[in-house]
Amino acid sequence: MDKNIKAVSVRILDKDYMVACPEGEQDALVASSRRVDREMRKIRDSGKVLGTDRIAVMVALNLAHELMHSNRLSPAVIASNEQELVGRLQQLQQQLDSALDKHKA
């Protein structure tokens, strides 16, 4: 592992994940994982969404929506970044699927 990258353990929905993180960003990663955990628990506890993967996708969509509104992006900017956002969401889904598959075994 690169000397500027550290492995950080985070816990989301009672499962531990090791995540590569740039040195000095560990606190932000832990805070982010706590936010994701909190949001996933809210959705899970609502009983409206079943399955960890679906809960994770809903959280990702909610956080992306929140981010776009917090940045007050114009529709033109959103449209120009749509492909990038779709690609990133697909990448996140693949990472979530991979992590979930590891914990199913």
N, C-alpha and C positions, 0 to 999 in steps of 0.2 A: 504494500500500500504506500502511496506517495507520502513523503514525510510531512506534507502540508495538509494531508487528509487524515482525519481521525475517525475511527469507528465509534459510533454512539448508539447506545441501547435506548430504545424508546418503547413504551407500552401503550398499545391502543386496543381497546375492547378486550382487555385481559390477555393480550398476546404480545410477546416481546419481539421486536424487530431490531436488527443491527443495520444502521444506516451510515453510509460514508458521508462525512461532513468536513468542509474546509475548516482548518484550524481557526479558532476565534469565533466561529458561528454556532458552536455547540448550544449555547444558551437560547439562541433564536430557534434552533431546531427543536429543542426540548419544549419551548413555549408553543411552537407550532404543533407539535405532536399532542400536547395537552389540549389545544383548541380543537384539533381533529377528533380526539377521543371524546371530548365534551359534546361536540356536534353529532358524532355517531351515536353516542348514548341517547341523546335527545330523540333522534329519529328512531332508533331501535325501541326506546321506551314508549314512543307514541303508538306502536303496534301497527302502523299503517304500511310499513315497508318491511318485508321479510328477506332475510339473506344478507350476510355481511357484504357481499360484493355489491348488491343493490344499494345498501346503506352507504357504502363508500362512494358510489357514483353520485348519489343524491347530495352527499356532503360536498363532493368536488364541484358539482354544479352550483350549489348554494354559495360556496366560497368564491367561485369564479364570478358569479352574478354580483355578489357583494363587492368584490374587487373592482369590477367594471363601474359600478355605481359610485364607489368611493373615489375613483379617479375621474369621474364625470367625463367618460369618454364619449365623444360624439359618435353618431351612427356610422359616419364615414371611416373613422378610426377603427371602430369595432369591426366593420366589414373588411378592412384591409388586414386586420390581425386575425380574422376568423380561421384561416387555414392554419396559422401557427397555434391558435388555441385548440383547434380540433386535433392537431397532431400531438400536442402536449397532453390533452385529455386521453387520447388513445395510448400514449406512452404510460401515463399514470395507471390506466386500466390494466395494461399488460403487467406492470409492476405489482399492482394489487393482486391480480390473478396468480402471478408467480408466488407471491408471499402467502396467499391463501392456500395454494396447492401444497406448499411446503408444510403448512401447519395441519393439513388434512391427513398427511401421511403418518 
